[in-house]
Amino acid sequence: MDRSHLSQSRPTAEVVKLLTVVAPSKDEGCSPTGLVGQRLARQLLAAGDPVRVLAEPEECSGWPAEVQVVTGSISQPLPSAEVFAGVDAVFLAGAHPSTVGASLRLARDAGVRRIVLLSSHGPEYEQYNPPETWHWLAIERAVERSGIEWTHIRPSAVMGSARSGTYPATGSDWPQSIRTEGVVREAFSTPGTTRSSMKTISPLSLRRRCTLTTTPAP
């Protein structure tokens, strides 16, 4: 963790919103955390909330000057324990089932009051599989057992994934096909399937308790 950067930032007595960001990847459970986090950070700053970011090295640039950027990884939380100091709410993105419990214990011990998890529509399918195969659902269950107020955001594929390269099945050619043809091609698309916009992930989720999914209203 970049301790010197953190020590020179805002006093931890001021309540802070913490965002976690990991490098783009096509591994299971990845989402465009940097793109989502940067948009959310700007929204929070506009609302008057101080923002701190725990970001892997590849994601430490491009943040507004007012944001406290701390180098580290939510997938290896112990070296970055101090990042939770003075934080009242965490936007938890990029967590891993094997270490999310440690992250949540650090958050609880530091006095964090709310966890907002960037999850996926994956738990809707994982629930029918053996628990040892779970990814998203394992993280959700850990958050629910943490003793901290929580919100799960379950977007379908985020459109920003086409830009960050984190949508493994399709989408790598979307920017080009949109520019040249105005068309998005998706294999095995089903009626009612949507792609979530980064704009729909609201900073209000860091201030109130709710469970958000992409299930259409009747």
N, C-alpha and C positions, 0 to 999 in steps of 0.2 A: 504494500500500500504506500502511496506517496504521502507520507506523514507530514512532510514540510508544507506541501500544498494545503493539506487540511488545516494545519495549525495556523496558517496565514489567512484563512477564510473567515467567514462570519462567526461570531461567538456561538458556541453550542447552546447557550441559554435561550437563543431564539429558536422557536419551533421550526423544524426543517422537514421538507418532503424529500425522500430519498428515492431515486430511480436507479434500477440496476440494468446494465447493458452488457451483452456479450457479442463477440465477433460473429459475423455472418457465417453460416455453415449449412450444409444440406443434411446433417445428421438428424436423427429422430428427435423431435421436440423443439426444433429451432424455429424461430420467427424473427421478423425484422426489428429486433429490439432497439437498434440505434435510430432508425427512422421514426418509429413510434415514440421513443423516448425524447428525441429532440423536439418533436411537435408538442408533446405533453409538457416538456419543460417550458417552452415559450408560453403556453396557455397558463401554467401555474405562475410564472413570473408576472404575466399581465394581470393576474388576480391578486398580486401582492404577496405570494408565497415564496420564501427562500427555498432554493432547490440545490440539492447535492446529488451527484451522480457517481456511482461505482461502476467504472467502465474498464473493460479489457483494453490493452494498449492500442489495438487497432481502431477502437471506437472513442478515443479521447479527444479528437479534434472536431471542430464544427459546432461546438456548443456556444450559447450566448455568454458574453463576458461575465454576467452576473452569476452564472452557475459555478458551484464548487465541484471541480472534477477531481476524483480520486482514482488513481490507477489500482486496479485489482479485479477480482472475479468473484461473482456470487456463487460460482461452482466450487470455489475454494475459499470459503468465508472466513476461516479462522485467522489468517494473516491480516484481514481487513476488519477486524472486530470493532475498531474505533470509529468506523464509518457510521455506525448506528447511534452514536452519541448525539443527543439533542433532537433526534428524529421522532416525529409523532405518527408518520404514515409512510409506508414503503410501497412503491410500485414494483412488484416482484416479477421480473422478466428474465428469462434465461436460466432459471433454477434447474437443478438436476436432482432426480429422486434420491441419489446416494448421499447428497450433502445438504438437501433442503432442510432437514431436521436441525442441523447445526446452525444454519442461517436463522431459522426461526427462534432457536434458543437464545442466540445473541441478540436478536431483535427484542424478544420479550424481556430479557435481563436489562436491556438498555431503556426500557420503558415505552417501546413502540406500542401504539394503541390500535393501529389498523394496518392490515395487509391487503393490498389489491393485487391479485394474481392475474397476469396475462397468461391465460390458459389456452384452450383450443376446443374445437368441437369434438376432438378425439375421445374424451371420456364417454360420450354417448355410445361409442362402439367398444371402448375398452372394458366397460362394465360387464360385458358378456364373456370376457376372457379371464384366465386365471390371474390372480393378483400379482404373481411374480412377473407377469408380462406387462404390467401397467407402466406407463410413463406419466402422462398428464394426470391421470386419475390418482396415481400415487402422490404426486405433488399436491393436488387438491386435498386429499385426505390428510396429509401432513399439516397443511395450513389450517384445516378445520379442527385438528386436535391441538393446535398450538396454544389455545387459550386467548388468542388475540382476535378482535373483531376482523372479519374478512369479507372480501368481495371477490368473486370469480368472474372474470370476463372471458367468455367463450366465443371468440370470433371464428368465422370460417376463415379460409385463406385470406390473408391481408394483401391487398393489391400491391403494397410496397415491396412484397416479397419478390416481385418480378424485377425490381430495381436492385435489391440487395443480393439476389441469387439464392434465397433461402427457401424457395418453393420448389422442392425436388422433382415433383411429377411432371409439371408443365409450367409454362410461364416464362421460360428463358427467352422466348422469341416474341413475347407480347409487346415490349416497347417498339420493336421494329414493325410488327404487323399493325399496331395502332397508328403509327406515323404514316405508313405507306398505304394501308388499306382501310383503316378505321374499323378493324376486325380483331376480336379476341377468339382464339380457337382453344377449346378445352375438351379433352377426351373424356367420355363417360359422364358428361354433365347430366344432372337430373333436374327435373322441374323444381323450382323453389330454391335451388342452390344459388347462393350469392357470394360475392367477394366483399370483404369488409374494407371500408376506407379507414385510414389512420385518423381522419377527422372525427370519427364516431367514438373514439376512445376518449371520454371526457374527463377533465380533472376533477369533476364533481365526485367521481368514484373514490377519490382519496379523502372525501369529507363525509360520506354517509355510507351506512351499511346497506348493501343490497347484493343480489346475485343476478348477474347479467348473462344472458345467453343469446344465441342468434335464432332461437325458435320463433317462427313467425307467429304473430298474433292471430287468433281465430277470426 
